[in-house]
Amino acid sequence: MRKPTRLLAAAVAALAYCPPALAEEAPDIAQLAKFIRWGGVFLSLFVLVGAFLVLRVISRVAEESGRRFSSQRMLIQKLESVTRFAIYMLATSLVVGLSVRLDSTALTLIGGTLAFAVGFAMRDLVAAFIAGITIMFDRPFQVGDRVTFGGQYGDIVKIGLRSVRMLTLDHLVVTIPNNKILTEVTSSGNYGELETLVPLDFYVGADQDLELASSLVEEACLTSRFCYLERNAPVTIKQVIIDNYVAFRLKARPYVLDVKYEEDLMTDVHKRVQKAFQERGILPPAMLHRELSRNASEAPPGEAQDEPAPTTIVTRL
């Protein structure tokens, strides 16, 4: 009988102890509410709305300025990105200052709460935020650059706190988290400049006049209205094997005067080269079949020792 009596006494004591324990934890929530300025929270809504409107105005002004002053488009886009970051940081500071009573206790409580949230729920967002700041200082690319990343190719139109936005040549908007950019390879074609290199390939048959073909390709590049004439447009020649037959590849390397005209340059030069090749008789790669006659000295006895000229059959593909 003593054992059940002791268990019952322990249970009663535990129930008697629970209300004081709950009473001690309840003031933590009330203490947290004391640090919040509810009037400041209401004012913070106006701050956020104002920041949003200012960002919209900045975007429109930057876009219109970039159209009117095309030579300074890169600089305008860079200033827009820096201004966006400054507005983000200013709005965040104002919201925190208006909404929270900052003292040593509040800072300790907020720090512990943020550390918990960052560790479990916001680690990816904070990593992207830190990566965005790193991108702004390290500058692997800039707004307006034409970049290749993760199989996508296009223009960087925005560098934000969380992600980078790319506009592809097919007018698709690709959103890339900032932390992905720091861990993968990124290539920039112009890196802050308007002009960029546009490699173009042309193929001709092995029996064609390579000097003439090379000069026609170079002339087509330099006479295009989209070509940046302050840089040369060299043409290199290399023998290649295409589908088991020999051909020559002519690679031209002109510069386009503005990255937004890259596809226009490619189209214009290819049309000019095609027309020039047709006018001058430069033919595409072909399969060459040669039939060579035997030498008279190699002919068997009794056979006529004539020497017909070798023939070549050309099959264009």
MARGUKE-706507 format. One record per residue (C-alpha): residue number from 0; residue in three letters; x, y, z. Coordinates in steps of 0.5 Angstrom, whole numbers, plus 500, padded with zeros to 3 digits. Example, Ala and Ser with C-alpha at 12.3 -4.5 7.8 and 13.67 -1.06 7.14 Angstrom:
   num   residuo     u     v     w
     0       Ala   525   491   516
     1       Ser   527   498   514
***
This chain:
   num   residuo     u     v     w
     0       Met   500   500   500
     1       Arg   506   505   501
     2       Lys   508   504   494
     3       Pro   501   507   491
     4       Thr   501   512   496
     5       Arg   508   515   494
     6       Leu   506   515   487
     7       Leu   499   519   488
     8       Ala   503   524   492
     9       Ala   508   525   487
    10       Ala   503   526   482
    11       Val   499   531   486
    12       Ala   506   535   487
    13       Ala   507   535   479
    14       Leu   500   538   478
    15       Ala   501   543   483
    16       Tyr   508   545   480
    17       Cys   505   546   473
    18       Pro   501   552   474
    19       Pro   507   556   476
    20       Ala   512   554   471
    21       Leu   507   556   466
    22       Ala   506   562   469
    23       Glu   513   563   469
    24       Glu   513   562   461
    25       Ala   507   566   459
    26       Pro   511   573   461
    27       Asp   516   572   455
    28       Ile   511   573   450
    29       Ala   508   579   453
    30       Gln   516   581   454
    31       Leu   517   580   446
    32       Ala   510   585   445
    33       Lys   513   590   449
    34       Phe   519   591   444
    35       Ile   514   592   438
    36       Arg   512   599   437
    37       Trp   505   598   434
    38       Gly   505   605   432
    39       Gly   511   604   428
    40       Val   509   598   425
    41       Phe   503   602   422
    42       Leu   508   607   419
    43       Ser   513   602   416
    44       Leu   507   600   412
    45       Phe   508   607   409
    46       Val   515   606   408
    47       Leu   515   600   404
    48       Val   509   602   400
    49       Gly   514   609   398
    50       Ala   520   604   397
    51       Phe   516   600   392
    52       Leu   514   606   388
    53       Val   521   609   388
    54       Leu   523   603   385
    55       Arg   518   603   380
    56       Val   520   610   378
    57       Ile   527   608   378
    58       Ser   526   603   373
    59       Arg   522   607   368
    60       Val   527   612   369
    61       Ala   533   608   367
    62       Glu   529   604   362
    63       Glu   528   611   358
    64       Ser   535   614   359
    65       Gly   538   607   357
    66       Arg   534   608   350
    67       Arg   535   616   349
    68       Phe   543   615   351
    69       Ser   544   608   348
    70       Ser   552   609   349
    71       Gln   551   610   356
    72       Arg   546   604   357
    73       Met   551   600   361
    74       Leu   553   606   366
    75       Ile   545   607   367
    76       Gln   544   600   369
    77       Lys   550   599   374
    78       Leu   547   606   377
    79       Glu   540   603   377
    80       Ser   543   596   381
    81       Val   547   600   386
    82       Thr   541   605   387
    83       Arg   536   599   388
    84       Phe   541   596   394
    85       Ala   541   603   397
    86       Ile   534   603   397
    87       Tyr   533   596   400
    88       Met   538   597   406
    89       Leu   535   604   407
    90       Ala   528   601   407
    91       Thr   530   595   412
    92       Ser   533   600   417
    93       Leu   527   605   417
    94       Val   522   599   418
    95       Val   526   596   424
    96       Gly   528   603   427
    97       Leu   520   605   427
    98       Ser   517   598   429
    99       Val   522   595   434
   100       Arg   525   599   441
   101       Leu   532   597   440
   102       Asp   536   596   447
   103       Ser   540   591   450
   104       Thr   535   586   452
   105       Ala   531   587   445
   106       Leu   538   586   441
   107       Thr   539   580   445
   108       Leu   532   577   444
   109       Ile   532   579   436
   110       Gly   539   576   435
   111       Gly   537   570   438
   112       Thr   530   569   434
   113       Leu   534   571   428
   114       Ala   539   566   429
   115       Phe   534   561   430
   116       Ala   530   563   423
   117       Val   537   563   419
   118       Gly   539   556   422
   119       Phe   533   553   420
   120       Ala   528   556   415
   121       Met   532   562   412
   122       Arg   539   559   410
   123       Asp   538   559   403
   124       Leu   535   566   403
   125       Val   541   569   407
   126       Ala   546   565   403
   127       Ala   543   568   396
   128       Phe   543   575   400
   129       Ile   550   574   402
   130       Ala   552   572   395
   131       Gly   548   578   392
   132       Ile   553   583   396
   133       Thr   559   579   394
   134       Ile   557   579   386
   135       Met   556   587   387
   136       Phe   563   587   390
   137       Asp   567   581   386
   138       Arg   563   583   379
   139       Pro   563   577   375
   140       Phe   559   580   371
   141       Gln   555   587   370
   142       Val   548   589   369
   143       Gly   547   589   361
   144       Asp   553   584   360
   145       Arg   551   578   355
   146       Val   552   572   359
   147       Thr   552   564   359
   148       Phe   550   560   365
   149       Gly   547   553   366
   150       Gly   546   552   359
   151       Gln   542   559   358
   152       Tyr   545   565   354
   153       Gly   542   572   355
   154       Asp   543   579   358
   155       Ile   543   580   365
   156       Val   537   585   366
   157       Lys   537   585   374
   158       Ile   542   584   380
   159       Gly   537   583   386
   160       Leu   538   581   393
   161       Arg   536   574   392
   162       Ser   537   573   385
   163       Val   539   575   378
   164       Arg   535   576   372
   165       Met   537   574   365
   166       Leu   533   575   359
   167       Thr   535   570   353
   168       Leu   535   571   346
   169       Asp   528   568   345
   170       His   526   573   350
   171       Leu   525   568   356
   172       Val   526   571   363
   173       Val   531   566   367
   174       Thr   531   567   375
   175       Ile   538   565   378
   176       Pro   539   564   385
   177       Asn   545   568   387
   178       Asn   548   563   391
   179       Lys   548   558   385
   180       Ile   552   564   381
   181       Leu   558   563   386
   182       Thr   558   556   385
   183       Glu   558   555   378
   184       Val   562   557   372
   185       Thr   559   564   368
   186       Ser   562   567   362
   187       Ser   561   574   360
   188       Gly   562   576   353
   189       Asn   563   583   353
   190       Tyr   564   585   361
   191       Gly   561   592   361
   192       Glu   563   594   354
   193       Leu   557   595   349
   194       Glu   561   591   343
   195       Thr   562   584   344
   196       Leu   566   578   339
   197       Val   561   574   335
   198       Pro   564   568   332
   199       Leu   561   566   325
   200       Asp   563   559   322
   201       Phe   562   558   314
   202       Tyr   564   551   310
   203       Val   567   551   303
   204       Gly   569   545   299
   205       Ala   576   542   299
   206       Asp   577   544   292
   207       Gln   575   551   292
   208       Asp   579   557   292
   209       Leu   580   559   300
   210       Glu   584   565   299
   211       Leu   578   568   295
   212       Ala   573   565   300
   213       Ser   576   568   306
   214       Ser   577   575   303
   215       Leu   569   575   301
   216       Val   568   573   308
   217       Glu   572   578   311
   218       Glu   569   583   306
   219       Ala   562   581   308
   220       Cys   563   582   316
   221       Leu   567   589   315
   222       Thr   561   592   310
   223       Ser   556   590   315
   224       Arg   552   596   319
   225       Phe   552   592   325
   226       Cys   560   591   325
   227       Tyr   564   595   330
   228       Leu   570   597   325
   229       Glu   575   599   331
   230       Arg   577   592   331
   231       Asn   579   587   326
   232       Ala   575   582   323
   233       Pro   580   576   322
   234       Val   578   570   318
   235       Thr   582   563   320
   236       Ile   582   557   316
   237       Lys   582   550   318
   238       Gln   581   543   315
   239       Val   575   539   318
   240       Ile   572   532   317
   241       Ile   564   533   316
   242       Asp   561   526   316
   243       Asn   567   523   313
   244       Tyr   569   528   308
   245       Val   574   533   308
   246       Ala   572   541   308
   247       Phe   575   547   310
   248       Arg   572   551   316
   249       Leu   572   559   315
   250       Lys   571   562   322
   251       Ala   570   570   322
   252       Arg   571   574   329
   253       Pro   568   580   328
   254       Tyr   565   585   333
   255       Val   558   587   334
   256       Leu   557   595   336
   257       Asp   552   593   341
   258       Val   550   586   344
   259       Lys   543   587   343
   260       Tyr   545   587   335
   261       Glu   548   580   335
   262       Glu   543   576   332
   263       Asp   542   582   327
   264       Leu   550   582   325
   265       Met   550   574   324
   266       Thr   544   574   320
   267       Asp   546   580   315
   268       Val   553   577   315
   269       His   551   570   313
   270       Lys   546   573   307
   271       Arg   552   577   305
   272       Val   557   571   305
   273       Gln   551   567   301
   274       Lys   550   572   296
   275       Ala   558   573   295
   276       Phe   559   565   294
   277       Gln   554   565   289
   278       Glu   556   570   285
   279       Arg   564   568   285
   280       Gly   562   560   284
   281       Ile   564   558   291
   282       Leu   561   552   293
   283       Pro   559   548   299
   284       Pro   563   542   302
   285       Ala   562   536   297
   286       Met   564   528   297
   287       Leu   569   528   291
   288       His   570   521   288
   289       Arg   576   520   284
   290       Glu   577   515   278
   291       Leu   585   514   276
   292       Ser   587   510   270
   293       Arg   593   505   271
   294       Asn   600   507   268
   295       Ala   602   504   261
   296       Ser   608   501   264
   297       Glu   603   497   269
   298       Ala   598   495   264
   299       Pro   598   487   263
   300       Pro   601   484   256
   301       Gly   597   484   250
   302       Glu   592   490   253
   303       Ala   592   497   250
   304       Gln   597   501   253
   305       Asp   593   508   253
   306       Glu   593   513   258
   307       Pro   586   516   259
   308       Ala   586   522   263
   309       Pro   584   521   270
   310       Thr   576   523   272
   311       Thr   573   526   278
   312       Ile   566   526   280
   313       Val   563   531   285
   314       Thr   557   530   289
   315       Arg   555   536   292
   316       Leu   551   534   299
***
